[in-house]
Each structure stands twice: as structure tokens, then as C-alpha cells.
Amino acid sequence: MPQLDTSTWFITIMSMLVTLFFMFQLKVSKYHFPENPEPKLEAKSKSTAPWEEKWTKIYFPLSLPL
């Protein structure tokens, strides 16, 4: 029964790992990541209606005195 020759396994596995590393680096290098992400500033809208500027109390019909 012939023996399995394992003398080339080390170089095969190492070359495979190096190849996978370079392929992964090439894939990742194609993406453009933002250098300094900053939150967007939201513009505050001015209220144009008079009832939006002042506080008003809302009465529910069931909470009114009888």
C-alpha cells in the first residue's frame, strides 16, 4: 500500500494563504471609505402659523366638568 507523500503540503498551504491574503486586500482596496464622517446638520424650520408659536391646552370632552 503506497504512503501518502506530505512533503509538499506546507508550501501548498502557505502559497494558498498568501494568495487569499492578496486577493482579500485587492477586494477591500476597491471600496472608498469616508475619511472623517460627520453628522448632517438639520435646518430648523420657522413656524408660520400663529398657533404653532404659542402653547395651547387641549381639553378632552370627557375631562370637562359637568
All heavy atoms as TSV, in Angstrom:
chain	resi	resn	atom	element	x	y	z
A	1	MET	N	N	0.855	-1.179	0.000
A	1	MET	CA	C	0.000	0.000	0.000
A	1	MET	C	C	0.898	1.237	0.000
A	1	MET	O	O	1.752	1.385	0.881
A	1	MET	CB	C	-0.881	-0.019	1.250
A	1	MET	CG	C	-1.953	0.983	1.227
A	1	MET	SD	S	-3.145	0.498	2.483
A	1	MET	CE	C	-4.175	1.870	2.438
A	2	PRO	N	N	0.701	2.160	-0.962
A	2	PRO	CA	C	1.605	3.316	-1.052
A	2	PRO	C	C	1.352	4.323	0.068
A	2	PRO	O	O	0.228	4.502	0.530
A	2	PRO	CB	C	1.282	3.906	-2.416
A	2	PRO	CG	C	-0.058	3.396	-2.756
A	2	PRO	CD	C	-0.246	2.094	-2.038
A	3	GLN	N	N	2.402	4.976	0.479
A	3	GLN	CA	C	2.322	6.016	1.513
A	3	GLN	C	C	1.923	7.347	0.864
A	3	GLN	O	O	2.279	7.613	-0.289
A	3	GLN	CB	C	3.685	6.168	2.194
A	3	GLN	CG	C	4.088	4.959	2.994
A	3	GLN	CD	C	3.453	4.986	4.374
A	3	GLN	OE1	O	3.139	6.042	4.882
A	3	GLN	NE2	N	3.226	3.820	4.943
A	4	LEU	N	N	1.210	8.168	1.639
A	4	LEU	CA	C	0.813	9.487	1.150
A	4	LEU	C	C	1.982	10.444	1.307
A	4	LEU	O	O	2.516	10.610	2.409
A	4	LEU	CB	C	-0.404	9.988	1.931
A	4	LEU	CG	C	-0.960	11.349	1.527
A	4	LEU	CD1	C	-1.448	11.294	0.081
A	4	LEU	CD2	C	-2.093	11.739	2.432
A	5	ASP	N	N	2.367	11.081	0.223
A	5	ASP	CA	C	3.507	11.999	0.247
A	5	ASP	C	C	3.028	13.364	0.749
A	5	ASP	O	O	2.269	14.055	0.070
A	5	ASP	CB	C	4.106	12.114	-1.153
A	5	ASP	CG	C	5.356	12.969	-1.147
A	5	ASP	OD1	O	5.938	13.156	-0.063
A	5	ASP	OD2	O	5.727	13.445	-2.237
A	6	THR	N	N	3.457	13.768	1.926
A	6	THR	CA	C	3.041	15.042	2.532
A	6	THR	C	C	4.148	16.080	2.508
A	6	THR	O	O	4.053	17.095	3.194
A	6	THR	CB	C	2.590	14.812	3.985
A	6	THR	OG1	O	3.687	14.287	4.718
A	6	THR	CG2	C	1.400	13.886	4.034
A	7	SER	N	N	5.185	15.865	1.729
A	7	SER	CA	C	6.313	16.792	1.734
A	7	SER	C	C	5.960	18.140	1.098
A	7	SER	O	O	6.571	19.154	1.426
A	7	SER	CB	C	7.510	16.172	1.020
A	7	SER	OG	O	7.175	15.924	-0.328
A	8	THR	N	N	4.993	18.196	0.218
A	8	THR	CA	C	4.658	19.461	-0.455
A	8	THR	C	C	3.453	20.162	0.177
A	8	THR	O	O	3.030	21.206	-0.315
A	8	THR	CB	C	4.358	19.199	-1.938
A	8	THR	OG1	O	3.273	18.274	-2.019
A	8	THR	CG2	C	5.567	18.633	-2.646
A	9	TRP	N	N	2.899	19.606	1.218
A	9	TRP	CA	C	1.719	20.205	1.822
A	9	TRP	C	C	1.998	21.576	2.409
A	9	TRP	O	O	1.182	22.486	2.298
A	9	TRP	CB	C	1.141	19.283	2.907
A	9	TRP	CG	C	0.369	18.128	2.350
A	9	TRP	CD1	C	0.385	17.653	1.088
A	9	TRP	CD2	C	-0.545	17.326	3.071
A	9	TRP	NE1	N	-0.447	16.586	0.959
A	9	TRP	CE2	C	-1.042	16.346	2.164
A	9	TRP	CE3	C	-0.997	17.298	4.378
A	9	TRP	CZ2	C	-1.967	15.391	2.535
A	9	TRP	CZ3	C	-1.918	16.347	4.742
A	9	TRP	CH2	C	-2.401	15.404	3.830
A	10	PHE	N	N	3.131	21.736	3.055
A	10	PHE	CA	C	3.441	23.007	3.714
A	10	PHE	C	C	3.508	24.144	2.701
A	10	PHE	O	O	2.888	25.191	2.884
A	10	PHE	CB	C	4.756	22.909	4.498
A	10	PHE	CG	C	5.154	24.187	5.144
A	10	PHE	CD1	C	4.499	24.637	6.282
A	10	PHE	CD2	C	6.170	24.971	4.616
A	10	PHE	CE1	C	4.856	25.829	6.886
A	10	PHE	CE2	C	6.526	26.162	5.211
A	10	PHE	CZ	C	5.871	26.591	6.347
A	11	ILE	N	N	4.244	23.943	1.626
A	11	ILE	CA	C	4.380	25.001	0.622
A	11	ILE	C	C	3.056	25.262	-0.090
A	11	ILE	O	O	2.739	26.396	-0.455
A	11	ILE	CB	C	5.514	24.665	-0.380
A	11	ILE	CG1	C	5.960	25.909	-1.126
A	11	ILE	CG2	C	5.116	23.594	-1.353
A	11	ILE	CD1	C	6.745	26.848	-0.287
A	12	THR	N	N	2.247	24.233	-0.263
A	12	THR	CA	C	0.938	24.415	-0.910
A	12	THR	C	C	0.002	25.238	-0.032
A	12	THR	O	O	-0.667	26.172	-0.505
A	12	THR	CB	C	0.304	23.039	-1.205
A	12	THR	OG1	O	1.207	22.270	-1.984
A	12	THR	CG2	C	-1.018	23.194	-1.917
A	13	ILE	N	N	-0.042	24.917	1.243
A	13	ILE	CA	C	-0.921	25.644	2.169
A	13	ILE	C	C	-0.444	27.076	2.353
A	13	ILE	O	O	-1.249	28.018	2.361
A	13	ILE	CB	C	-1.011	24.887	3.513
A	13	ILE	CG1	C	-1.758	23.564	3.310
A	13	ILE	CG2	C	-1.699	25.744	4.570
A	13	ILE	CD1	C	-1.748	22.658	4.513
A	14	MET	N	N	0.858	27.268	2.459
A	14	MET	CA	C	1.380	28.629	2.633
A	14	MET	C	C	1.128	29.480	1.392
A	14	MET	O	O	0.747	30.657	1.507
A	14	MET	CB	C	2.879	28.587	2.950
A	14	MET	CG	C	3.187	28.025	4.318
A	14	MET	SD	S	2.307	28.862	5.649
A	14	MET	CE	C	3.107	30.435	5.628
A	15	SER	N	N	1.301	28.945	0.218
A	15	SER	CA	C	1.043	29.718	-1.004
A	15	SER	C	C	-0.447	30.024	-1.146
A	15	SER	O	O	-0.824	31.099	-1.624
A	15	SER	CB	C	1.564	28.976	-2.228
A	15	SER	OG	O	0.875	27.762	-2.377
A	16	MET	N	N	-1.305	29.101	-0.710
A	16	MET	CA	C	-2.739	29.351	-0.746
A	16	MET	C	C	-3.117	30.495	0.196
A	16	MET	O	O	-3.897	31.377	-0.159
A	16	MET	CB	C	-3.506	28.088	-0.354
A	16	MET	CG	C	-5.005	28.259	-0.343
A	16	MET	SD	S	-5.868	26.933	0.488
A	16	MET	CE	C	-5.309	27.140	2.151
A	17	LEU	N	N	-2.543	30.506	1.394
A	17	LEU	CA	C	-2.841	31.571	2.350
A	17	LEU	C	C	-2.351	32.926	1.859
A	17	LEU	O	O	-3.033	33.947	2.008
A	17	LEU	CB	C	-2.228	31.237	3.713
A	17	LEU	CG	C	-2.890	30.081	4.465
A	17	LEU	CD1	C	-2.122	29.777	5.747
A	17	LEU	CD2	C	-4.325	30.413	4.772
A	18	VAL	N	N	-1.179	32.961	1.272
A	18	VAL	CA	C	-0.654	34.217	0.739
A	18	VAL	C	C	-1.529	34.718	-0.410
A	18	VAL	O	O	-1.840	35.907	-0.498
A	18	VAL	CB	C	0.816	34.026	0.291
A	18	VAL	CG1	C	1.300	35.222	-0.516
A	18	VAL	CG2	C	1.700	33.779	1.488
A	19	THR	N	N	-1.955	33.813	-1.263
A	19	THR	CA	C	-2.822	34.192	-2.380
A	19	THR	C	C	-4.162	34.721	-1.883
A	19	THR	O	O	-4.661	35.741	-2.385
A	19	THR	CB	C	-3.044	32.982	-3.306
A	19	THR	OG1	O	-1.773	32.474	-3.710
A	19	THR	CG2	C	-3.870	33.357	-4.506
A	20	LEU	N	N	-4.741	34.057	-0.901
A	20	LEU	CA	C	-6.012	34.529	-0.344
A	20	LEU	C	C	-5.855	35.890	0.330
A	20	LEU	O	O	-6.740	36.740	0.234
A	20	LEU	CB	C	-6.558	33.504	0.659
A	20	LEU	CG	C	-7.158	32.250	0.054
A	20	LEU	CD1	C	-7.550	31.267	1.164
A	20	LEU	CD2	C	-8.361	32.593	-0.801
A	21	PHE	N	N	-4.734	36.103	0.987
A	21	PHE	CA	C	-4.493	37.400	1.621
A	21	PHE	C	C	-4.431	38.509	0.577
A	21	PHE	O	O	-5.058	39.566	0.739
A	21	PHE	CB	C	-3.191	37.342	2.432
A	21	PHE	CG	C	-2.808	38.658	3.026
A	21	PHE	CD1	C	-3.477	39.146	4.135
A	21	PHE	CD2	C	-1.789	39.402	2.458
A	21	PHE	CE1	C	-3.131	40.363	4.682
A	21	PHE	CE2	C	-1.442	40.620	3.000
A	21	PHE	CZ	C	-2.116	41.097	4.112
A	22	PHE	N	N	-3.702	38.289	-0.505
A	22	PHE	CA	C	-3.600	39.310	-1.545
A	22	PHE	C	C	-4.927	39.532	-2.252
A	22	PHE	O	O	-5.284	40.671	-2.589
A	22	PHE	CB	C	-2.513	38.938	-2.559
A	22	PHE	CG	C	-1.133	39.228	-2.064
A	22	PHE	CD1	C	-0.215	38.211	-1.913
A	22	PHE	CD2	C	-0.754	40.522	-1.728
A	22	PHE	CE1	C	1.062	38.474	-1.447
A	22	PHE	CE2	C	0.515	40.797	-1.265
A	22	PHE	CZ	C	1.431	39.769	-1.120
A	23	MET	N	N	-5.683	38.480	-2.473
A	23	MET	CA	C	-6.992	38.651	-3.105
A	23	MET	C	C	-7.935	39.445	-2.207
A	23	MET	O	O	-8.689	40.297	-2.682
A	23	MET	CB	C	-7.587	37.283	-3.442
A	23	MET	CG	C	-6.899	36.592	-4.588
A	23	MET	SD	S	-7.563	34.956	-4.913
A	23	MET	CE	C	-9.215	35.346	-5.428
A	24	PHE	N	N	-7.885	39.184	-0.918
A	24	PHE	CA	C	-8.725	39.936	0.009
A	24	PHE	C	C	-8.306	41.404	0.050
A	24	PHE	O	O	-9.152	42.297	0.092
A	24	PHE	CB	C	-8.633	39.312	1.409
A	24	PHE	CG	C	-9.514	39.970	2.413
A	24	PHE	CD1	C	-10.881	39.767	2.405
A	24	PHE	CD2	C	-8.973	40.807	3.380
A	24	PHE	CE1	C	-11.695	40.378	3.331
A	24	PHE	CE2	C	-9.781	41.421	4.305
A	24	PHE	CZ	C	-11.138	41.205	4.280
A	25	GLN	N	N	-7.010	41.668	0.030
A	25	GLN	CA	C	-6.532	43.043	0.025
A	25	GLN	C	C	-6.972	43.778	-1.233
A	25	GLN	O	O	-7.343	44.958	-1.177
A	25	GLN	CB	C	-5.007	43.075	0.144
A	25	GLN	CG	C	-4.485	42.620	1.482
A	25	GLN	CD	C	-4.930	43.533	2.600
A	25	GLN	OE1	O	-4.964	44.743	2.442
A	25	GLN	NE2	N	-5.291	42.953	3.729
A	26	LEU	N	N	-6.950	43.110	-2.365
A	26	LEU	CA	C	-7.403	43.746	-3.600
A	26	LEU	C	C	-8.896	44.031	-3.581
A	26	LEU	O	O	-9.345	45.066	-4.067
A	26	LEU	CB	C	-7.058	42.857	-4.796
A	26	LEU	CG	C	-5.587	42.801	-5.179
A	26	LEU	CD1	C	-5.371	41.752	-6.263
A	26	LEU	CD2	C	-5.102	44.150	-5.641
A	27	LYS	N	N	-9.666	43.125	-3.006
A	27	LYS	CA	C	-11.115	43.353	-2.906
A	27	LYS	C	C	-11.421	44.537	-1.993
A	27	LYS	O	O	-12.263	45.380	-2.305
A	27	LYS	CB	C	-11.819	42.109	-2.357
A	27	LYS	CG	C	-11.927	40.994	-3.337
A	27	LYS	CD	C	-13.092	41.239	-4.248
A	27	LYS	CE	C	-13.347	40.023	-5.111
A	27	LYS	NZ	N	-14.400	40.248	-6.074
A	28	VAL	N	N	-10.738	44.611	-0.859
A	28	VAL	CA	C	-11.011	45.668	0.105
A	28	VAL	C	C	-10.519	47.019	-0.406
A	28	VAL	O	O	-11.124	48.058	-0.127
A	28	VAL	CB	C	-10.370	45.317	1.469
A	28	VAL	CG1	C	-10.437	46.485	2.432
A	28	VAL	CG2	C	-11.068	44.111	2.069
A	29	SER	N	N	-9.451	47.030	-1.173
A	29	SER	CA	C	-8.896	48.298	-1.643
A	29	SER	C	C	-9.783	48.980	-2.682
A	29	SER	O	O	-9.597	50.156	-2.959
A	29	SER	CB	C	-7.505	48.077	-2.230
A	29	SER	OG	O	-7.604	47.314	-3.412
A	30	LYS	N	N	-10.757	48.282	-3.236
A	30	LYS	CA	C	-11.645	48.887	-4.229
A	30	LYS	C	C	-12.720	49.751	-3.583
A	30	LYS	O	O	-13.338	50.573	-4.251
A	30	LYS	CB	C	-12.304	47.806	-5.082
A	30	LYS	CG	C	-11.333	47.122	-6.003
A	30	LYS	CD	C	-12.050	46.093	-6.861
A	30	LYS	CE	C	-11.050	45.398	-7.776
A	30	LYS	NZ	N	-11.714	44.384	-8.619
A	31	TYR	N	N	-12.968	49.569	-2.302
A	31	TYR	CA	C	-14.001	50.335	-1.620
A	31	TYR	C	C	-13.442	51.674	-1.164
A	31	TYR	O	O	-12.289	51.786	-0.767
A	31	TYR	CB	C	-14.541	49.566	-0.406
A	31	TYR	CG	C	-15.298	48.316	-0.777
A	31	TYR	CD1	C	-14.739	47.069	-0.607
A	31	TYR	CD2	C	-16.578	48.399	-1.305
A	31	TYR	CE1	C	-15.424	45.914	-0.955
A	31	TYR	CE2	C	-17.284	47.262	-1.656
A	31	TYR	CZ	C	-16.698	46.029	-1.474
A	31	TYR	OH	O	-17.397	44.910	-1.825
A	32	HIS	N	N	-14.296	52.715	-1.208
A	32	HIS	CA	C	-13.902	54.045	-0.757
A	32	HIS	C	C	-14.639	54.339	0.537
A	32	HIS	O	O	-15.858	54.537	0.547
A	32	HIS	CB	C	-14.250	55.092	-1.814
A	32	HIS	CG	C	-13.505	54.875	-3.086
A	32	HIS	ND1	N	-12.168	55.144	-3.228
A	32	HIS	CD2	C	-13.910	54.387	-4.293
A	32	HIS	CE1	C	-11.787	54.843	-4.456
A	32	HIS	NE2	N	-12.830	54.375	-5.122
A	33	PHE	N	N	-13.906	54.373	1.629
A	33	PHE	CA	C	-14.485	54.661	2.925
A	33	PHE	C	C	-14.354	56.144	3.226
A	33	PHE	O	O	-13.349	56.761	2.862
A	33	PHE	CB	C	-13.782	53.844	4.015
A	33	PHE	CG	C	-13.934	52.359	3.847
A	33	PHE	CD1	C	-12.901	51.585	3.354
A	33	PHE	CD2	C	-15.131	51.743	4.162
A	33	PHE	CE1	C	-13.045	50.221	3.192
A	33	PHE	CE2	C	-15.294	50.383	3.999
A	33	PHE	CZ	C	-14.246	49.620	3.513
A	34	PRO	N	N	-15.334	56.750	3.899
A	34	PRO	CA	C	-15.209	58.174	4.248
A	34	PRO	C	C	-14.079	58.378	5.250
A	34	PRO	O	O	-13.910	57.602	6.188
A	34	PRO	CB	C	-16.570	58.525	4.851
A	34	PRO	CG	C	-17.165	57.225	5.246
A	34	PRO	CD	C	-16.601	56.181	4.326
A	35	GLU	N	N	-13.295	59.434	5.015
A	35	GLU	CA	C	-12.142	59.665	5.880
A	35	GLU	C	C	-12.563	60.208	7.243
A	35	GLU	O	O	-12.051	59.800	8.266
A	35	GLU	CB	C	-11.181	60.632	5.192
A	35	GLU	CG	C	-10.561	60.037	3.948
A	35	GLU	CD	C	-9.633	61.020	3.271
A	35	GLU	OE1	O	-9.389	62.094	3.857
A	35	GLU	OE2	O	-9.159	60.712	2.172
A	36	ASN	N	N	-13.485	61.171	7.251
A	36	ASN	CA	C	-13.905	61.770	8.505
A	36	ASN	C	C	-15.425	61.937	8.481
A	36	ASN	O	O	-15.926	62.994	8.093
A	36	ASN	CB	C	-13.217	63.132	8.707
A	36	ASN	CG	C	-13.448	63.666	10.091
A	36	ASN	OD1	O	-13.952	62.971	10.957
A	36	ASN	ND2	N	-13.081	64.911	10.319
A	37	PRO	N	N	-16.183	60.922	8.877
A	37	PRO	CA	C	-17.639	61.059	8.823
A	37	PRO	C	C	-18.144	62.039	9.882
A	37	PRO	O	O	-17.719	62.015	11.026
A	37	PRO	CB	C	-18.144	59.639	9.105
A	37	PRO	CG	C	-17.041	58.985	9.847
A	37	PRO	CD	C	-15.758	59.610	9.363
A	38	GLU	N	N	-19.034	62.914	9.464
A	38	GLU	CA	C	-19.619	63.911	10.369
A	38	GLU	C	C	-21.134	63.872	10.230
A	38	GLU	O	O	-21.653	63.636	9.136
A	38	GLU	CB	C	-19.097	65.303	10.031
A	38	GLU	CG	C	-17.605	65.454	10.244
A	38	GLU	CD	C	-17.116	66.833	9.869
A	38	GLU	OE1	O	-17.952	67.667	9.472
A	38	GLU	OE2	O	-15.911	67.061	9.971
A	39	PRO	N	N	-21.856	64.115	11.315
A	39	PRO	CA	C	-23.330	64.112	11.224
A	39	PRO	C	C	-23.829	65.308	10.418
A	39	PRO	O	O	-23.223	66.377	10.418
A	39	PRO	CB	C	-23.778	64.188	12.683
A	39	PRO	CG	C	-22.639	64.808	13.404
A	39	PRO	CD	C	-21.398	64.361	12.688
A	40	LYS	N	N	-24.931	65.100	9.718
A	40	LYS	CA	C	-25.518	66.178	8.934
A	40	LYS	C	C	-26.236	67.153	9.864
A	40	LYS	O	O	-26.880	66.753	10.828
A	40	LYS	CB	C	-26.512	65.616	7.925
A	40	LYS	CG	C	-25.864	64.779	6.855
A	40	LYS	CD	C	-26.910	64.304	5.867
A	40	LYS	CE	C	-26.265	63.474	4.782
A	40	LYS	NZ	N	-27.275	62.961	3.831
A	41	LEU	N	N	-26.122	68.417	9.554
A	41	LEU	CA	C	-26.817	69.441	10.334
A	41	LEU	C	C	-28.211	69.640	9.758
A	41	LEU	O	O	-28.372	69.859	8.556
A	41	LEU	CB	C	-26.036	70.758	10.299
A	41	LEU	CG	C	-24.627	70.697	10.885
A	41	LEU	CD1	C	-23.928	72.039	10.681
A	41	LEU	CD2	C	-24.689	70.369	12.361
A	42	GLU	N	N	-29.203	69.575	10.633
A	42	GLU	CA	C	-30.580	69.746	10.184
A	42	GLU	C	C	-30.982	71.212	10.331
A	42	GLU	O	O	-30.739	71.829	11.367
A	42	GLU	CB	C	-31.513	68.871	11.006
A	42	GLU	CG	C	-31.270	67.393	10.813
A	42	GLU	CD	C	-32.237	66.563	11.628
A	42	GLU	OE1	O	-33.148	67.169	12.237
A	42	GLU	OE2	O	-32.088	65.344	11.659
A	43	ALA	N	N	-31.586	71.747	9.315
A	43	ALA	CA	C	-32.043	73.129	9.351
A	43	ALA	C	C	-33.369	73.198	10.111
A	43	ALA	O	O	-34.277	72.412	9.862
A	43	ALA	CB	C	-32.218	73.662	7.934
A	44	LYS	N	N	-33.457	74.132	11.034
A	44	LYS	CA	C	-34.697	74.295	11.794
A	44	LYS	C	C	-35.692	75.105	10.968
A	44	LYS	O	O	-35.360	76.143	10.419
A	44	LYS	CB	C	-34.423	75.007	13.115
A	44	LYS	CG	C	-33.576	74.192	14.066
A	44	LYS	CD	C	-33.398	74.912	15.378
A	44	LYS	CE	C	-32.570	74.082	16.342
A	44	LYS	NZ	N	-32.356	74.770	17.612
A	45	SER	N	N	-36.920	74.599	10.898
A	45	SER	CA	C	-37.939	75.305	10.140
A	45	SER	C	C	-38.649	76.314	11.038
A	45	SER	O	O	-38.936	76.044	12.199
A	45	SER	CB	C	-38.952	74.318	9.557
A	45	SER	OG	O	-39.598	73.637	10.622
A	46	LYS	N	N	-38.901	77.495	10.473
A	46	LYS	CA	C	-39.613	78.524	11.230
A	46	LYS	C	C	-41.109	78.258	11.165
A	46	LYS	O	O	-41.632	77.850	10.134
A	46	LYS	CB	C	-39.310	79.903	10.659
A	46	LYS	CG	C	-37.898	80.369	10.940
A	46	LYS	CD	C	-37.741	81.802	10.510
A	46	LYS	CE	C	-36.370	82.307	10.895
A	46	LYS	NZ	N	-36.207	83.723	10.539
A	47	SER	N	N	-41.797	78.513	12.273
A	47	SER	CA	C	-43.239	78.323	12.281
A	47	SER	C	C	-43.908	79.554	11.686
A	47	SER	O	O	-43.581	80.681	12.022
A	47	SER	CB	C	-43.736	78.073	13.701
A	47	SER	OG	O	-43.389	79.175	14.517
A	48	THR	N	N	-44.827	79.331	10.775
A	48	THR	CA	C	-45.507	80.440	10.103
A	48	THR	C	C	-46.909	80.663	10.653
A	48	THR	O	O	-47.443	81.748	10.512
A	48	THR	CB	C	-45.589	80.168	8.593
A	48	THR	OG1	O	-46.243	78.919	8.401
A	48	THR	CG2	C	-44.187	80.094	7.972
A	49	ALA	N	N	-47.503	79.655	11.262
A	49	ALA	CA	C	-48.865	79.802	11.781
A	49	ALA	C	C	-48.803	80.317	13.218
A	49	ALA	O	O	-47.925	79.933	13.985
A	49	ALA	CB	C	-49.594	78.471	11.731
A	50	PRO	N	N	-49.730	81.191	13.613
A	50	PRO	CA	C	-49.679	81.741	14.976
A	50	PRO	C	C	-49.930	80.695	16.057
A	50	PRO	O	O	-49.433	80.828	17.166
A	50	PRO	CB	C	-50.770	82.817	14.981
A	50	PRO	CG	C	-51.631	82.519	13.807
A	50	PRO	CD	C	-50.789	81.799	12.818
A	51	TRP	N	N	-50.708	79.651	15.755
A	51	TRP	CA	C	-50.973	78.650	16.794
A	51	TRP	C	C	-49.769	77.733	17.012
A	51	TRP	O	O	-49.735	77.016	17.988
A	51	TRP	CB	C	-52.206	77.835	16.437
A	51	TRP	CG	C	-52.107	77.130	15.117
A	51	TRP	CD1	C	-51.506	75.952	14.861
A	51	TRP	CD2	C	-52.611	77.597	13.872
A	51	TRP	NE1	N	-51.589	75.639	13.542
A	51	TRP	CE2	C	-52.273	76.629	12.890
A	51	TRP	CE3	C	-53.319	78.736	13.475
A	51	TRP	CZ2	C	-52.615	76.772	11.558
A	51	TRP	CZ3	C	-53.662	78.855	12.149
A	51	TRP	CH2	C	-53.307	77.888	11.211
A	52	GLU	N	N	-48.781	77.756	16.150
A	52	GLU	CA	C	-47.579	76.953	16.359
A	52	GLU	C	C	-46.593	77.654	17.283
A	52	GLU	O	O	-45.706	77.030	17.820
A	52	GLU	CB	C	-46.921	76.647	15.011
A	52	GLU	CG	C	-47.747	75.731	14.133
A	52	GLU	CD	C	-47.088	75.493	12.794
A	52	GLU	OE1	O	-46.083	76.173	12.497
A	52	GLU	OE2	O	-47.578	74.651	12.045
A	53	GLU	N	N	-46.732	78.969	17.440
A	53	GLU	CA	C	-45.774	79.721	18.248
A	53	GLU	C	C	-46.115	79.710	19.730
A	53	GLU	O	O	-45.247	79.909	20.562
A	53	GLU	CB	C	-45.700	81.161	17.741
A	53	GLU	CG	C	-45.145	81.255	16.324
A	53	GLU	CD	C	-45.138	82.677	15.821
A	53	GLU	OE1	O	-45.617	83.576	16.551
A	53	GLU	OE2	O	-44.657	82.906	14.703
A	54	LYS	N	N	-47.380	79.543	20.083
A	54	LYS	CA	C	-47.753	79.598	21.490
A	54	LYS	C	C	-48.309	78.257	21.942
A	54	LYS	O	O	-48.786	77.457	21.145
A	54	LYS	CB	C	-48.755	80.724	21.742
A	54	LYS	CG	C	-50.053	80.580	20.980
A	54	LYS	CD	C	-50.960	81.768	21.257
A	54	LYS	CE	C	-52.246	81.633	20.465
A	54	LYS	NZ	N	-53.151	82.755	20.691
A	55	TRP	N	N	-48.258	78.040	23.239
A	55	TRP	CA	C	-48.739	76.801	23.822
A	55	TRP	C	C	-50.229	76.900	24.052
A	55	TRP	O	O	-50.727	77.885	24.596
A	55	TRP	CB	C	-48.016	76.553	25.147
A	55	TRP	CG	C	-48.418	75.280	25.792
A	55	TRP	CD1	C	-47.954	74.049	25.515
A	55	TRP	CD2	C	-49.362	75.128	26.856
A	55	TRP	NE1	N	-48.538	73.124	26.316
A	55	TRP	CE2	C	-49.418	73.754	27.155
A	55	TRP	CE3	C	-50.178	76.005	27.568
A	55	TRP	CZ2	C	-50.239	73.248	28.146
A	55	TRP	CZ3	C	-50.993	75.503	28.544
A	55	TRP	CH2	C	-51.024	74.120	28.831
A	56	THR	N	N	-50.946	75.892	23.597
A	56	THR	CA	C	-52.391	75.858	23.837
A	56	THR	C	C	-52.744	74.573	24.548
A	56	THR	O	O	-52.137	73.525	24.307
A	56	THR	CB	C	-53.176	75.922	22.510
A	56	THR	OG1	O	-52.761	74.840	21.690
A	56	THR	CG2	C	-52.935	77.230	21.785
A	57	LYS	N	N	-53.727	74.634	25.428
A	57	LYS	CA	C	-54.162	73.465	26.173
A	57	LYS	C	C	-55.320	72.815	25.436
A	57	LYS	O	O	-56.237	73.487	24.981
A	57	LYS	CB	C	-54.599	73.870	27.579
A	57	LYS	CG	C	-54.874	72.689	28.463
A	57	LYS	CD	C	-55.126	73.132	29.886
A	57	LYS	CE	C	-55.373	71.925	30.757
A	57	LYS	NZ	N	-55.639	72.310	32.145
A	58	ILE	N	N	-55.256	71.504	25.331
A	58	ILE	CA	C	-56.315	70.768	24.640
A	58	ILE	C	C	-57.201	70.131	25.704
A	58	ILE	O	O	-56.717	69.443	26.602
A	58	ILE	CB	C	-55.696	69.666	23.745
A	58	ILE	CG1	C	-54.814	70.316	22.675
A	58	ILE	CG2	C	-56.774	68.825	23.092
A	58	ILE	CD1	C	-54.042	69.341	21.842
A	59	TYR	N	N	-58.510	70.371	25.588
A	59	TYR	CA	C	-59.478	69.814	26.511
A	59	TYR	C	C	-60.190	68.650	25.847
A	59	TYR	O	O	-60.677	68.779	24.730
A	59	TYR	CB	C	-60.506	70.882	26.946
A	59	TYR	CG	C	-59.921	71.952	27.803
A	59	TYR	CD1	C	-59.550	73.176	27.257
A	59	TYR	CD2	C	-59.747	71.762	29.162
A	59	TYR	CE1	C	-59.011	74.171	28.037
A	59	TYR	CE2	C	-59.205	72.755	29.950
A	59	TYR	CZ	C	-58.841	73.962	29.375
A	59	TYR	OH	O	-58.302	74.923	30.170
A	60	PHE	N	N	-60.231	67.546	26.532
A	60	PHE	CA	C	-60.996	66.415	26.057
A	60	PHE	C	C	-62.442	66.552	26.551
A	60	PHE	O	O	-62.669	67.047	27.651
A	60	PHE	CB	C	-60.401	65.103	26.576
A	60	PHE	CG	C	-59.042	64.822	25.982
A	60	PHE	CD1	C	-57.914	64.963	26.765
A	60	PHE	CD2	C	-58.905	64.438	24.663
A	60	PHE	CE1	C	-56.661	64.710	26.219
A	60	PHE	CE2	C	-57.662	64.181	24.126
A	60	PHE	CZ	C	-56.536	64.327	24.903
A	61	PRO	N	N	-63.424	66.128	25.773
A	61	PRO	CA	C	-64.827	66.280	26.201
A	61	PRO	C	C	-65.119	65.545	27.507
A	61	PRO	O	O	-65.919	66.017	28.313
A	61	PRO	CB	C	-65.613	65.671	25.061
A	61	PRO	CG	C	-64.710	65.646	23.892
A	61	PRO	CD	C	-63.333	65.598	24.417
A	62	LEU	N	N	-64.480	64.429	27.783
A	62	LEU	CA	C	-64.784	63.688	28.994
A	62	LEU	C	C	-64.098	64.293	30.221
A	62	LEU	O	O	-64.478	64.002	31.354
A	62	LEU	CB	C	-64.345	62.231	28.840
A	62	LEU	CG	C	-65.096	61.457	27.741
A	62	LEU	CD1	C	-64.506	60.051	27.622
A	62	LEU	CD2	C	-66.569	61.364	28.102
A	63	SER	N	N	-63.107	65.176	30.013
A	63	SER	CA	C	-62.422	65.751	31.159
A	63	SER	C	C	-63.026	67.100	31.584
A	63	SER	O	O	-62.610	67.671	32.580
A	63	SER	CB	C	-60.944	65.945	30.835
A	63	SER	OG	O	-60.789	66.924	29.811
A	64	LEU	N	N	-64.005	67.585	30.855
A	64	LEU	CA	C	-64.643	68.846	31.228
A	64	LEU	C	C	-65.579	68.629	32.412
A	64	LEU	O	O	-66.155	67.550	32.573
A	64	LEU	CB	C	-65.448	69.400	30.047
A	64	LEU	CG	C	-64.628	69.855	28.838
A	64	LEU	CD1	C	-65.560	70.226	27.696
A	64	LEU	CD2	C	-63.774	71.042	29.213
A	65	PRO	N	N	-65.729	69.648	33.275
A	65	PRO	CA	C	-66.665	69.498	34.412
A	65	PRO	C	C	-68.109	69.416	33.916
A	65	PRO	O	O	-68.477	70.007	32.919
A	65	PRO	CB	C	-66.436	70.757	35.245
A	65	PRO	CG	C	-65.776	71.714	34.328
A	65	PRO	CD	C	-65.046	70.923	33.293
A	66	LEU	N	N	-68.908	68.676	34.656
A	66	LEU	CA	C	-70.324	68.520	34.276
A	66	LEU	C	C	-71.156	69.706	34.662
A	66	LEU	O	O	-70.965	70.410	35.566
A	66	LEU	CB	C	-70.884	67.253	34.931
A	66	LEU	CG	C	-70.202	65.964	34.446
A	66	LEU	CD1	C	-70.742	64.784	35.240
A	66	LEU	CD2	C	-70.480	65.762	32.980
